[in-house]
Structures are given as structure tokens and as C-alpha cells.
Amino acid sequence: MKLLLTSGGITNGTIKNALADLIGKPFSETSLAFIPTAADVEDHDKSWLVNDLNNCKNLGLKLLDIVDISALSKEQWEPRLQSADILFFGGGNTFHLMYWINKSGLAKKLPGLLKTKVYVGLSAGSMVAGKTISLSDSKKLYYEDIKGYQGEKVLGFVDFQIRPHLNSPHFPDVQEKKLRKLAKNAKEKVYAIDDNMAIKVVDCKVEVVGEGKYLILNSK
């Protein structure tokens, strides 16, 4: 399984190169399906979502599709994801995204799809790939209302938690001091990454890549 778990998406050349390495062919020959479902319940300005899509567009892809799994039937979204080389799960509300990954039936399909495709996560899209979202629930690091999904169990593609937006002015609680305190209650390792970092995963090999800062908490 190949994953690129980001905080802010494809924000610099190092992350772009990591993605190119994972797909193993030129971007001009690559199709990307962007899943914006996590953003559906976010209020107010959506310029950040447009910026995320622009960063994907600037890769020079053969095809950039937008596939909202909450708005389409399985008969509609499944062939479009099947035809993509990259499944890109965008940011927004983590709980809403996980609710629709389960409700749509995508959770059961993803392991099979990812035998031949690359999973890219951005913020919420990265968090749902982790072991759990326990730090995002009662502690409200990201000020999310729980919309639909009530649990902490997520896809479990990796055996750690992902904390995006380290040191971001938009998420003032995602700072080292508070994260170290909260992580003491977590059972697994926690990777906290800023918007210029990503976690590259190939099968069981984990590598932190990018041009920013990160923390590894609960490291044995």
C-alpha cells in the first residue's frame, strides 16, 4: 500500500517529488480523483479548498476529477475511482468524511483499490487513514462538531495517529506543548506535521518528507 499523508496537500517541491516517486510515472500520464466530501459541512469561506485543488491542477495531470462520495451513488463513484491513479482525500470535517466513507461502502472497497493506486490525504483525509482519531474527539483540537460519525476508529492503514496543521495560526491549539500533554493519553505513536510536511508510506516503511517542521510523539 502506498500513501502520502499531508497536512496542507502538495505545497512544495519535496512533497511533489515524493508523490511522483509513489506513482512511478509522469504526472502528464496520471489521473487523480479528488474526494472533497470532508469540506461539505464546513461553513463560510472555501478559498482554501480552491487552493488545494489548484495545487493538484498545477501538477500537470492528464485528468483531474472531483468525486463527492456523499453526492453520488456507488454505481457512479466506483468506476471513477477505479479509473484514477491517485485517490486524493481532501480536508474539512474528519467525522463527516469518515461517516461517508463508511456509509457509501467505500471503506470496504479501499483496500482493494489501493493495491494499484496511491492514497493521498490532506488534513482530514490524512487523519482518517490513521489508527484512530481519539485526540480529535473530546479534546476538540480542530473545533469540529461531530457530524454523523460518533466513533474514534478509522481506516487503520497505518499504526499511528496524524496531527495536521502543527503551529498553524488557524489552529492555535495544535502546538507542541498541548500536543505533548494530549499524546500521553494516546496508545500509539503520533506524527504532528505542519502544512509543508507529509508522511510517505510504502507498505510498512514510513518516511517524513517536506520542507517544514514535525514532531513524533510517543516514540518508543
Secondary structure, DSSP 8 states (H G I E B T S, - for coil): -EEEEESSSS-SHHHHHHHHHHH-S-GGG-EEEEE-GGGTT--S--HHHHHHHHHHHTT--SEEEE--TTTS-HHHHHHHHHT-SEEEE--S-HHHHHHHHHHTTHHHHHHHHTTTSEEEEETHHHHTTSSB-GGGSTT-TT-----S---SB---SSSSEEE--TT-TTSTT-SHHHHHHHHTT-SS-EEEE-TTEEEEEETTEEEEEESS-EEEES--
